[in-house]
Amino acid sequence: MTQEQFARAFGFSLGAVRDWEQMRSRPDAGTRALLQVIDFDPETVRRALEAPRRAGRRK
């Protein structure tokens, strides 16, 4: 997965992902926790992030 795909899939800015990978900055504690969950089970996180979008379309 490219940085752009990762950022889009999980709601991060591309700039932030680049900065983290190039060690120019560190994600805050909440973001680090989310990154650990993504590492553990990315498909579940993807489905969870898509659920509100799908629900919004039904209205």
mmCIF file of the N, C-alpha and C atoms, coordinates in Angstrom:
data_MODEL
# 
_entry.id   MODEL 
# 
loop_
_atom_site.group_PDB 
_atom_site.id 
_atom_site.type_symbol 
_atom_site.label_atom_id 
_atom_site.label_alt_id 
_atom_site.label_comp_id 
_atom_site.label_asym_id 
_atom_site.label_entity_id 
_atom_site.label_seq_id 
_atom_site.pdbx_PDB_ins_code 
_atom_site.Cartn_x 
_atom_site.Cartn_y 
_atom_site.Cartn_z 
_atom_site.occupancy 
_atom_site.B_iso_or_equiv 
_atom_site.pdbx_formal_charge 
_atom_site.auth_seq_id 
_atom_site.auth_comp_id 
_atom_site.auth_asym_id 
_atom_site.auth_atom_id 
_atom_site.pdbx_PDB_model_num 
ATOM 1   N N  . MET A 1 1  ? 0.853   -1.167 0.000  1.00 0.00 ? 1  MET A N  1 
ATOM 2   C CA . MET A 1 1  ? 0.000   0.000  0.000  1.00 0.00 ? 1  MET A CA 1 
ATOM 3   C C  . MET A 1 1  ? 0.904   1.237  0.000  1.00 0.00 ? 1  MET A C  1 
ATOM 4   N N  . THR A 1 2  ? 0.583   2.185  -0.864 1.00 0.00 ? 2  THR A N  1 
ATOM 5   C CA . THR A 1 2  ? 1.371   3.413  -0.908 1.00 0.00 ? 2  THR A CA 1 
ATOM 6   C C  . THR A 1 2  ? 1.001   4.319  0.261  1.00 0.00 ? 2  THR A C  1 
ATOM 7   N N  . GLN A 1 3  ? 1.821   5.318  0.483  1.00 0.00 ? 3  GLN A N  1 
ATOM 8   C CA . GLN A 1 3  ? 1.494   6.302  1.525  1.00 0.00 ? 3  GLN A CA 1 
ATOM 9   C C  . GLN A 1 3  ? 0.153   6.959  1.225  1.00 0.00 ? 3  GLN A C  1 
ATOM 10  N N  . GLU A 1 4  ? -0.079  7.303  -0.027 1.00 0.00 ? 4  GLU A N  1 
ATOM 11  C CA . GLU A 1 4  ? -1.334  7.948  -0.404 1.00 0.00 ? 4  GLU A CA 1 
ATOM 12  C C  . GLU A 1 4  ? -2.529  7.033  -0.157 1.00 0.00 ? 4  GLU A C  1 
ATOM 13  N N  . GLN A 1 5  ? -2.413  5.774  -0.517 1.00 0.00 ? 5  GLN A N  1 
ATOM 14  C CA . GLN A 1 5  ? -3.500  4.822  -0.273 1.00 0.00 ? 5  GLN A CA 1 
ATOM 15  C C  . GLN A 1 5  ? -3.755  4.653  1.220  1.00 0.00 ? 5  GLN A C  1 
ATOM 16  N N  . PHE A 1 6  ? -2.689  4.555  1.990  1.00 0.00 ? 6  PHE A N  1 
ATOM 17  C CA . PHE A 1 6  ? -2.817  4.399  3.442  1.00 0.00 ? 6  PHE A CA 1 
ATOM 18  C C  . PHE A 1 6  ? -3.511  5.619  4.049  1.00 0.00 ? 6  PHE A C  1 
ATOM 19  N N  . ALA A 1 7  ? -3.052  6.800  3.662  1.00 0.00 ? 7  ALA A N  1 
ATOM 20  C CA . ALA A 1 7  ? -3.646  8.032  4.196  1.00 0.00 ? 7  ALA A CA 1 
ATOM 21  C C  . ALA A 1 7  ? -5.125  8.097  3.870  1.00 0.00 ? 7  ALA A C  1 
ATOM 22  N N  . ARG A 1 8  ? -5.472  7.810  2.625  1.00 0.00 ? 8  ARG A N  1 
ATOM 23  C CA . ARG A 1 8  ? -6.877  7.877  2.202  1.00 0.00 ? 8  ARG A CA 1 
ATOM 24  C C  . ARG A 1 8  ? -7.718  6.821  2.916  1.00 0.00 ? 8  ARG A C  1 
ATOM 25  N N  . ALA A 1 9  ? -7.179  5.613  3.031  1.00 0.00 ? 9  ALA A N  1 
ATOM 26  C CA . ALA A 1 9  ? -7.940  4.511  3.642  1.00 0.00 ? 9  ALA A CA 1 
ATOM 27  C C  . ALA A 1 9  ? -8.261  4.758  5.108  1.00 0.00 ? 9  ALA A C  1 
ATOM 28  N N  . PHE A 1 10 ? -7.337  5.421  5.820  1.00 0.00 ? 10 PHE A N  1 
ATOM 29  C CA . PHE A 1 10 ? -7.513  5.540  7.263  1.00 0.00 ? 10 PHE A CA 1 
ATOM 30  C C  . PHE A 1 10 ? -7.719  6.969  7.753  1.00 0.00 ? 10 PHE A C  1 
ATOM 31  N N  . GLY A 1 11 ? -7.865  7.895  6.822  1.00 0.00 ? 11 GLY A N  1 
ATOM 32  C CA . GLY A 1 11 ? -8.242  9.259  7.202  1.00 0.00 ? 11 GLY A CA 1 
ATOM 33  C C  . GLY A 1 11 ? -7.109  10.148 7.679  1.00 0.00 ? 11 GLY A C  1 
ATOM 34  N N  . PHE A 1 12 ? -5.888  9.833  7.281  1.00 0.00 ? 12 PHE A N  1 
ATOM 35  C CA . PHE A 1 12 ? -4.757  10.678 7.637  1.00 0.00 ? 12 PHE A CA 1 
ATOM 36  C C  . PHE A 1 12 ? -4.413  11.584 6.464  1.00 0.00 ? 12 PHE A C  1 
ATOM 37  N N  . SER A 1 13 ? -3.736  12.676 6.747  1.00 0.00 ? 13 SER A N  1 
ATOM 38  C CA . SER A 1 13 ? -3.238  13.494 5.640  1.00 0.00 ? 13 SER A CA 1 
ATOM 39  C C  . SER A 1 13 ? -1.986  12.824 5.089  1.00 0.00 ? 13 SER A C  1 
ATOM 40  N N  . LEU A 1 14 ? -1.788  12.974 3.795  1.00 0.00 ? 14 LEU A N  1 
ATOM 41  C CA . LEU A 1 14 ? -0.607  12.401 3.160  1.00 0.00 ? 14 LEU A CA 1 
ATOM 42  C C  . LEU A 1 14 ? 0.662   13.008 3.753  1.00 0.00 ? 14 LEU A C  1 
ATOM 43  N N  . GLY A 1 15 ? 0.632   14.298 4.028  1.00 0.00 ? 15 GLY A N  1 
ATOM 44  C CA . GLY A 1 15 ? 1.792   14.964 4.621  1.00 0.00 ? 15 GLY A CA 1 
ATOM 45  C C  . GLY A 1 15 ? 2.161   14.383 5.969  1.00 0.00 ? 15 GLY A C  1 
ATOM 46  N N  . ALA A 1 16 ? 1.157   14.082 6.783  1.00 0.00 ? 16 ALA A N  1 
ATOM 47  C CA . ALA A 1 16 ? 1.430   13.498 8.097  1.00 0.00 ? 16 ALA A CA 1 
ATOM 48  C C  . ALA A 1 16 ? 2.081   12.126 7.956  1.00 0.00 ? 16 ALA A C  1 
ATOM 49  N N  . VAL A 1 17 ? 1.543   11.303 7.073  1.00 0.00 ? 17 VAL A N  1 
ATOM 50  C CA . VAL A 1 17 ? 2.108   9.961  6.869  1.00 0.00 ? 17 VAL A CA 1 
ATOM 51  C C  . VAL A 1 17 ? 3.555   10.068 6.406  1.00 0.00 ? 17 VAL A C  1 
ATOM 52  N N  . ARG A 1 18 ? 3.821   10.961 5.485  1.00 0.00 ? 18 ARG A N  1 
ATOM 53  C CA . ARG A 1 18 ? 5.201   11.156 5.009  1.00 0.00 ? 18 ARG A CA 1 
ATOM 54  C C  . ARG A 1 18 ? 6.117   11.602 6.148  1.00 0.00 ? 18 ARG A C  1 
ATOM 55  N N  . ASP A 1 19 ? 5.634   12.554 6.933  1.00 0.00 ? 19 ASP A N  1 
ATOM 56  C CA . ASP A 1 19 ? 6.448   13.049 8.052  1.00 0.00 ? 19 ASP A CA 1 
ATOM 57  C C  . ASP A 1 19 ? 6.746   11.944 9.050  1.00 0.00 ? 19 ASP A C  1 
ATOM 58  N N  . TRP A 1 20 ? 5.766   11.091 9.359  1.00 0.00 ? 20 TRP A N  1 
ATOM 59  C CA . TRP A 1 20 ? 6.002   9.991  10.299 1.00 0.00 ? 20 TRP A CA 1 
ATOM 60  C C  . TRP A 1 20 ? 7.039   9.035  9.743  1.00 0.00 ? 20 TRP A C  1 
ATOM 61  N N  . GLU A 1 21 ? 6.901   8.670  8.474  1.00 0.00 ? 21 GLU A N  1 
ATOM 62  C CA . GLU A 1 21 ? 7.825   7.700  7.886  1.00 0.00 ? 21 GLU A CA 1 
ATOM 63  C C  . GLU A 1 21 ? 9.236   8.258  7.774  1.00 0.00 ? 21 GLU A C  1 
ATOM 64  N N  . GLN A 1 22 ? 9.354   9.549  7.555  1.00 0.00 ? 22 GLN A N  1 
ATOM 65  C CA . GLN A 1 22 ? 10.672  10.167 7.402  1.00 0.00 ? 22 GLN A CA 1 
ATOM 66  C C  . GLN A 1 22 ? 11.206  10.708 8.727  1.00 0.00 ? 22 GLN A C  1 
ATOM 67  N N  . MET A 1 23 ? 10.491  10.382 9.825  1.00 0.00 ? 23 MET A N  1 
ATOM 68  C CA . MET A 1 23 ? 10.898  10.755 11.183 1.00 0.00 ? 23 MET A CA 1 
ATOM 69  C C  . MET A 1 23 ? 11.003  12.259 11.387 1.00 0.00 ? 23 MET A C  1 
ATOM 70  N N  . ARG A 1 24 ? 10.239  13.030 10.619 1.00 0.00 ? 24 ARG A N  1 
ATOM 71  C CA . ARG A 1 24 ? 10.228  14.480 10.824 1.00 0.00 ? 24 ARG A CA 1 
ATOM 72  C C  . ARG A 1 24 ? 9.274   14.856 11.953 1.00 0.00 ? 24 ARG A C  1 
ATOM 73  N N  . SER A 1 25 ? 8.317   13.970 12.219 1.00 0.00 ? 25 SER A N  1 
ATOM 74  C CA . SER A 1 25 ? 7.408   14.188 13.340 1.00 0.00 ? 25 SER A CA 1 
ATOM 75  C C  . SER A 1 25 ? 6.932   12.829 13.836 1.00 0.00 ? 25 SER A C  1 
ATOM 76  N N  . ARG A 1 26 ? 6.330   12.865 15.032 1.00 0.00 ? 26 ARG A N  1 
ATOM 77  C CA . ARG A 1 26 ? 5.760   11.649 15.621 1.00 0.00 ? 26 ARG A CA 1 
ATOM 78  C C  . ARG A 1 26 ? 4.269   11.844 15.775 1.00 0.00 ? 26 ARG A C  1 
ATOM 79  N N  . PRO A 1 27 ? 3.493   10.806 15.523 1.00 0.00 ? 27 PRO A N  1 
ATOM 80  C CA . PRO A 1 27 ? 2.057   10.925 15.774 1.00 0.00 ? 27 PRO A CA 1 
ATOM 81  C C  . PRO A 1 27 ? 1.803   11.089 17.269 1.00 0.00 ? 27 PRO A C  1 
ATOM 82  N N  . ASP A 1 28 ? 0.711   11.790 17.612 1.00 0.00 ? 28 ASP A N  1 
ATOM 83  C CA . ASP A 1 28 ? 0.371   11.941 19.028 1.00 0.00 ? 28 ASP A CA 1 
ATOM 84  C C  . ASP A 1 28 ? -0.103  10.605 19.590 1.00 0.00 ? 28 ASP A C  1 
ATOM 85  N N  . ALA A 1 29 ? -0.342  10.556 20.877 1.00 0.00 ? 29 ALA A N  1 
ATOM 86  C CA . ALA A 1 29 ? -0.665  9.295  21.558 1.00 0.00 ? 29 ALA A CA 1 
ATOM 87  C C  . ALA A 1 29 ? -1.913  8.629  20.984 1.00 0.00 ? 29 ALA A C  1 
ATOM 88  N N  . GLY A 1 30 ? -2.944  9.399  20.712 1.00 0.00 ? 30 GLY A N  1 
ATOM 89  C CA . GLY A 1 30 ? -4.174  8.822  20.158 1.00 0.00 ? 30 GLY A CA 1 
ATOM 90  C C  . GLY A 1 30 ? -3.955  8.242  18.774 1.00 0.00 ? 30 GLY A C  1 
ATOM 91  N N  . THR A 1 31 ? -3.193  8.948  17.970 1.00 0.00 ? 31 THR A N  1 
ATOM 92  C CA . THR A 1 31 ? -2.892  8.467  16.618 1.00 0.00 ? 31 THR A CA 1 
ATOM 93  C C  . THR A 1 31 ? -2.012  7.233  16.678 1.00 0.00 ? 31 THR A C  1 
ATOM 94  N N  . ARG A 1 32 ? -1.050  7.207  17.599 1.00 0.00 ? 32 ARG A N  1 
ATOM 95  C CA . ARG A 1 32 ? -0.206  6.012  17.752 1.00 0.00 ? 32 ARG A CA 1 
ATOM 96  C C  . ARG A 1 32 ? -1.057  4.803  18.125 1.00 0.00 ? 32 ARG A C  1 
ATOM 97  N N  . ALA A 1 33 ? -2.039  5.001  18.996 1.00 0.00 ? 33 ALA A N  1 
ATOM 98  C CA . ALA A 1 33 ? -2.923  3.895  19.369 1.00 0.00 ? 33 ALA A CA 1 
ATOM 99  C C  . ALA A 1 33 ? -3.700  3.405  18.147 1.00 0.00 ? 33 ALA A C  1 
ATOM 100 N N  . LEU A 1 34 ? -4.231  4.335  17.355 1.00 0.00 ? 34 LEU A N  1 
ATOM 101 C CA . LEU A 1 34 ? -4.959  3.946  16.148 1.00 0.00 ? 34 LEU A CA 1 
ATOM 102 C C  . LEU A 1 34 ? -4.036  3.213  15.182 1.00 0.00 ? 34 LEU A C  1 
ATOM 103 N N  . LEU A 1 35 ? -2.809  3.671  15.033 1.00 0.00 ? 35 LEU A N  1 
ATOM 104 C CA . LEU A 1 35 ? -1.860  2.995  14.142 1.00 0.00 ? 35 LEU A CA 1 
ATOM 105 C C  . LEU A 1 35 ? -1.580  1.568  14.610 1.00 0.00 ? 35 LEU A C  1 
ATOM 106 N N  . GLN A 1 36 ? -1.540  1.355  15.915 1.00 0.00 ? 36 GLN A N  1 
ATOM 107 C CA . GLN A 1 36 ? -1.343  -0.003 16.436 1.00 0.00 ? 36 GLN A CA 1 
ATOM 108 C C  . GLN A 1 36 ? -2.539  -0.884 16.113 1.00 0.00 ? 36 GLN A C  1 
ATOM 109 N N  . VAL A 1 37 ? -3.740  -0.335 16.231 1.00 0.00 ? 37 VAL A N  1 
ATOM 110 C CA . VAL A 1 37 ? -4.942  -1.103 15.909 1.00 0.00 ? 37 VAL A CA 1 
ATOM 111 C C  . VAL A 1 37 ? -4.974  -1.407 14.411 1.00 0.00 ? 37 VAL A C  1 
ATOM 112 N N  . ILE A 1 38 ? -4.611  -0.442 13.589 1.00 0.00 ? 38 ILE A N  1 
ATOM 113 C CA . ILE A 1 38 ? -4.541  -0.670 12.141 1.00 0.00 ? 38 ILE A CA 1 
ATOM 114 C C  . ILE A 1 38 ? -3.547  -1.789 11.839 1.00 0.00 ? 38 ILE A C  1 
ATOM 115 N N  . ASP A 1 39 ? -2.403  -1.774 12.498 1.00 0.00 ? 39 ASP A N  1 
ATOM 116 C CA . ASP A 1 39 ? -1.404  -2.816 12.295 1.00 0.00 ? 39 ASP A CA 1 
ATOM 117 C C  . ASP A 1 39 ? -1.950  -4.181 12.693 1.00 0.00 ? 39 ASP A C  1 
ATOM 118 N N  . PHE A 1 40 ? -2.725  -4.225 13.762 1.00 0.00 ? 40 PHE A N  1 
ATOM 119 C CA . PHE A 1 40 ? -3.275  -5.482 14.265 1.00 0.00 ? 40 PHE A CA 1 
ATOM 120 C C  . PHE A 1 40 ? -4.367  -6.035 13.356 1.00 0.00 ? 40 PHE A C  1 
ATOM 121 N N  . ASP A 1 41 ? -5.276  -5.165 12.890 1.00 0.00 ? 41 ASP A N  1 
ATOM 122 C CA . ASP A 1 41 ? -6.417  -5.635 12.089 1.00 0.00 ? 41 ASP A CA 1 
ATOM 123 C C  . ASP A 1 41 ? -6.914  -4.526 11.155 1.00 0.00 ? 41 ASP A C  1 
ATOM 124 N N  . PRO A 1 42 ? -6.193  -4.297 10.075 1.00 0.00 ? 42 PRO A N  1 
ATOM 125 C CA . PRO A 1 42 ? -6.539  -3.175 9.193  1.00 0.00 ? 42 PRO A CA 1 
ATOM 126 C C  . PRO A 1 42 ? -7.933  -3.279 8.568  1.00 0.00 ? 42 PRO A C  1 
ATOM 127 N N  . GLU A 1 43 ? -8.375  -4.476 8.254  1.00 0.00 ? 43 GLU A N  1 
ATOM 128 C CA . GLU A 1 43 ? -9.695  -4.600 7.613  1.00 0.00 ? 43 GLU A CA 1 
ATOM 129 C C  . GLU A 1 43 ? -10.826 -4.203 8.544  1.00 0.00 ? 43 GLU A C  1 
ATOM 130 N N  . THR A 1 44 ? -10.712 -4.528 9.820  1.00 0.00 ? 44 THR A N  1 
ATOM 131 C CA . THR A 1 44 ? -11.737 -4.129 10.781 1.00 0.00 ? 44 THR A CA 1 
ATOM 132 C C  . THR A 1 44 ? -11.781 -2.612 10.912 1.00 0.00 ? 44 THR A C  1 
ATOM 133 N N  . VAL A 1 45 ? -10.627 -1.983 10.964 1.00 0.00 ? 45 VAL A N  1 
ATOM 134 C CA . VAL A 1 45 ? -10.581 -0.516 11.060 1.00 0.00 ? 45 VAL A CA 1 
ATOM 135 C C  . VAL A 1 45 ? -11.197 0.094  9.807  1.00 0.00 ? 45 VAL A C  1 
ATOM 136 N N  . ARG A 1 46 ? -10.865 -0.449 8.652  1.00 0.00 ? 46 ARG A N  1 
ATOM 137 C CA . ARG A 1 46 ? -11.427 0.063  7.394  1.00 0.00 ? 46 ARG A CA 1 
ATOM 138 C C  . ARG A 1 46 ? -12.952 -0.016 7.397  1.00 0.00 ? 46 ARG A C  1 
ATOM 139 N N  . ARG A 1 47 ? -13.474 -1.169 7.827  1.00 0.00 ? 47 ARG A N  1 
ATOM 140 C CA . ARG A 1 47 ? -14.938 -1.330 7.884  1.00 0.00 ? 47 ARG A CA 1 
ATOM 141 C C  . ARG A 1 47 ? -15.554 -0.354 8.883  1.00 0.00 ? 47 ARG A C  1 
ATOM 142 N N  . ALA A 1 48 ? -14.908 -0.173 10.023 1.00 0.00 ? 48 ALA A N  1 
ATOM 143 C CA . ALA A 1 48 ? -15.433 0.741  11.045 1.00 0.00 ? 48 ALA A CA 1 
ATOM 144 C C  . ALA A 1 48 ? -15.452 2.179  10.534 1.00 0.00 ? 48 ALA A C  1 
ATOM 145 N N  . LEU A 1 49 ? -14.434 2.565  9.792  1.00 0.00 ? 49 LEU A N  1 
ATOM 146 C CA . LEU A 1 49 ? -14.384 3.929  9.264  1.00 0.00 ? 49 LEU A CA 1 
ATOM 147 C C  . LEU A 1 49 ? -15.363 4.126  8.116  1.00 0.00 ? 49 LEU A C  1 
ATOM 148 N N  . GLU A 1 50 ? -15.688 3.081  7.402  1.00 0.00 ? 50 GLU A N  1 
ATOM 149 C CA . GLU A 1 50 ? -16.654 3.169  6.309  1.00 0.00 ? 50 GLU A CA 1 
ATOM 150 C C  . GLU A 1 50 ? -18.092 3.193  6.809  1.00 0.00 ? 50 GLU A C  1 
ATOM 151 N N  . ALA A 1 51 ? -18.363 2.596  7.965  1.00 0.00 ? 51 ALA A N  1 
ATOM 152 C CA . ALA A 1 51 ? -19.738 2.475  8.462  1.00 0.00 ? 51 ALA A CA 1 
ATOM 153 C C  . ALA A 1 51 ? -20.466 3.817  8.552  1.00 0.00 ? 51 ALA A C  1 
ATOM 154 N N  . PRO A 1 52 ? -19.875 4.866  9.120  1.00 0.00 ? 52 PRO A N  1 
ATOM 155 C CA . PRO A 1 52 ? -20.595 6.140  9.181  1.00 0.00 ? 52 PRO A CA 1 
ATOM 156 C C  . PRO A 1 52 ? -20.873 6.724  7.786  1.00 0.00 ? 52 PRO A C  1 
ATOM 157 N N  . ARG A 1 53 ? -19.982 6.516  6.846  1.00 0.00 ? 53 ARG A N  1 
ATOM 158 C CA . ARG A 1 53 ? -20.198 7.006  5.483  1.00 0.00 ? 53 ARG A CA 1 
ATOM 159 C C  . ARG A 1 53 ? -21.383 6.313  4.843  1.00 0.00 ? 53 ARG A C  1 
ATOM 160 N N  . ARG A 1 54 ? -21.453 4.987  5.015  1.00 0.00 ? 54 ARG A N  1 
ATOM 161 C CA . ARG A 1 54 ? -22.578 4.229  4.446  1.00 0.00 ? 54 ARG A CA 1 
ATOM 162 C C  . ARG A 1 54 ? -23.875 4.631  5.105  1.00 0.00 ? 54 ARG A C  1 
ATOM 163 N N  . ALA A 1 55 ? -23.853 4.811  6.420  1.00 0.00 ? 55 ALA A N  1 
ATOM 164 C CA . ALA A 1 55 ? -25.071 5.183  7.157  1.00 0.00 ? 55 ALA A CA 1 
ATOM 165 C C  . ALA A 1 55 ? -25.555 6.560  6.698  1.00 0.00 ? 55 ALA A C  1 
ATOM 166 N N  . GLY A 1 56 ? -24.650 7.466  6.433  1.00 0.00 ? 56 GLY A N  1 
ATOM 167 C CA . GLY A 1 56 ? -25.003 8.807  5.978  1.00 0.00 ? 56 GLY A CA 1 
ATOM 168 C C  . GLY A 1 56 ? -25.657 8.809  4.613  1.00 0.00 ? 56 GLY A C  1 
ATOM 169 N N  . ARG A 1 57 ? -25.322 7.852  3.788  1.00 0.00 ? 57 ARG A N  1 
ATOM 170 C CA . ARG A 1 57 ? -25.900 7.771  2.443  1.00 0.00 ? 57 ARG A CA 1 
ATOM 171 C C  . ARG A 1 57 ? -27.338 7.314  2.470  1.00 0.00 ? 57 ARG A C  1 
ATOM 172 N N  . ARG A 1 58 ? -27.726 6.575  3.518  1.00 0.00 ? 58 ARG A N  1 
ATOM 173 C CA . ARG A 1 58 ? -29.086 6.029  3.598  1.00 0.00 ? 58 ARG A CA 1 
ATOM 174 C C  . ARG A 1 58 ? -30.122 7.108  3.885  1.00 0.00 ? 58 ARG A C  1 
ATOM 175 N N  . LYS A 1 59 ? -29.701 8.199  4.475  1.00 0.00 ? 59 LYS A N  1 
ATOM 176 C CA . LYS A 1 59 ? -30.663 9.217  4.901  1.00 0.00 ? 59 LYS A CA 1 
ATOM 177 C C  . LYS A 1 59 ? -31.257 9.968  3.742  1.00 0.00 ? 59 LYS A C  1 
# 
